[in-house]
Structures are given as C-alpha cells and as structure tokens.
C-alpha cells in the first residue's frame, strides 16, 4: 500500500508546487492586469481576496489529503481522525466552489476586457468541480462513519 501512497504524495507535492507558483506569480499578474484595465476597486479588492482564499483552501486540502495518506499507510483510515480529515476536505471544496461563485464578477470584468468567454468557462468548471468533489467527500464521510460505528 505504501508504494501507491508514495505516488499520491508525489502528486500532492506537484500540486503544492503549482498552487504556490500560481499564487506567487499568476495571481498578482492577473490583479495587476485588471487594475491597469481600470476595473473598479469594488470588484478588484474582493476578487483578489477571494483568489488568495481559494489558494488557502487548496493548501488545506493538500494537507489533509496528506494526512489521509498517512492514516492509510498505518491502517487507521477509518477512525475519527480520518473522518475529520475527509470532513475538512469536504468543507474546503465547498468553500472553494462558493468562493468562485462570489468571484464571478471579477471574472466577468476580465472576460469583458479580453473579449473572450474562456475565463467564465474555467470559472464554471471550477465551481462544478468543487461541488462535485465536495459531494463525493460527503458521501465518503458518511460511508466512513457507518463503517466505524
């Protein structure tokens, strides 16, 4: 089992690296682009906060996914600790979906500037992805609770 979790840990490390690079490089560039395009600060500031909040929740997901892999390696996945980790992952995915729903106004401004629908398509994909994985984590949490009782 540890060989499989090593691969998943490697994948989590890649995800951690990508989220860090995006948060360090792409988010400031996007915010700067919107600022130079004279987007209202009433849209720009909340949009920036929401972008970084989504990154924070992504770090939380990676941390608790790592925790689940640790519990799997030690044959303690279906314990209170495992159920707690799945619950936090579920809440984080739902939170990311809500964040991207709230950030839609910033993306509408970006789509207007670029005269392209791509930002909105990506936004809708991220909302659906967050909700879908949140529902999956909710189902997994209920299964784990049923087995542990």
N, C-alpha and C positions, 0 to 999 in steps of 0.2 A: 504494500500500500504506500510505503514511503516514496517509492520511485514515482508514482503518479502525483503525489503531493509535491514532490520536488519540481516537476514540470509546472504545476499550477502556481507554486511560489515564484518560479522564474517569470511566469506570465504576469503575476501581480507586480513584480519588480519592474517589468516593462511598462505596465500601466502606471505605476507610481512615477516613473521617469517621464512618461508622456504628459501626465497631468501637471507635473512640475514645470516642464518646458512650456506647455501651453499657458499655464498661469503666469509664468515669468516673462514670456515673450509675446505670445499672441494676444492675450487679454489687454495688456497696455497698448499694443498697436491698434487693436480694434477700437478701444476707448479714445485713443488719440485721433483716429480716423473720423470717428463720429463727432468729436469736438471740433476738428478742423472743418467739418461739413456743416457746422453751425446748428447741431442738434441741441434742442433746449436742455438746460441743466436739470429740469424737472424730469426728463426722461433719462438723461445721461448718468446722473449720480445713482439713482436706484438700479439702473441697468448694470453699472459697474459693481455695485454691492452684491447684486444677485449672481453675477458671473463668479465672483470670488466665493460666495456662499455655496454655489454648486461645486466648486473645486474642494471646498472644505468637507462637504458631504461625501464627495468621491474619496477623499483621504480616509474618511471614517469607514466607508465600505471596504476599502482595501485592507485597513487594519483589522476589521472584524472578519473578513474573509480569511486573512492570515491566521487569525485565532481559530476559526473553524478547521483549517488545515492542521493546525497543531493538535486540536482535540481529536481529529480523525486519526492522526498518527499514533495517538496514545489511547485509542479505542474508548474515548469518552465523548463522542459527538452528541449522543442523545442524553444529555444531562442538563441541568439548569443553566450552566454556562453556555452550552451550545444553543439552547433555546433563546437565551438572552442575546447571543451574537446574531442569530437569524432575525430576531425582533428588531435589533438596531439596524441591520441591513435593510429590512423591510421599510422601516421608518425613513431611512436615508434615501431610498429610491423614491418613495412617495414624496419626500421633501424636494428632491431634485425635479420631479415632474411638476410640482406646484411652483417651484422657482422659475422653471422655463415657461409656465403659463403666465406668471407675473411679468416675465422679461419679454413678453411678446411685443410690447410697444417699442422697445429698443430695436428689436429685430425688424419691425415694420419700418422704422426710420431708416435702418440700414438697407432694407430691400428697396425703399424708395430712392435712396441715394445711388445705389448700384443699378437700379432699374432691372433687377433680376429677382426671381422668386426663390432662388437657392437658399438664402438664409431662413426663410419661412418653412421650406420643406425640411431642412435639417432640424429646425425647432420642433416641428410636428413629430418628426421621427424620434427625437429625444424625449418628448412628452409621452408618446406611446410606449417607448422602450422603458422609461421609468415606471410607468403604471403597470406594464406587463410583468416586469421583474418584481415589482412590489407585490403584485397578486401571487406570483409564484412563491415568493418568500413567505407570504402569509399562509399559503397552502402548506408549505414545508414546515412552518412553525406549528400549525395545527396537527400535522402528522406526528411531529416530534413530541408534542405534548401528549397525544394519545398513546404513543408507544412508551413514554416514560412513566405513565400512570399505572 
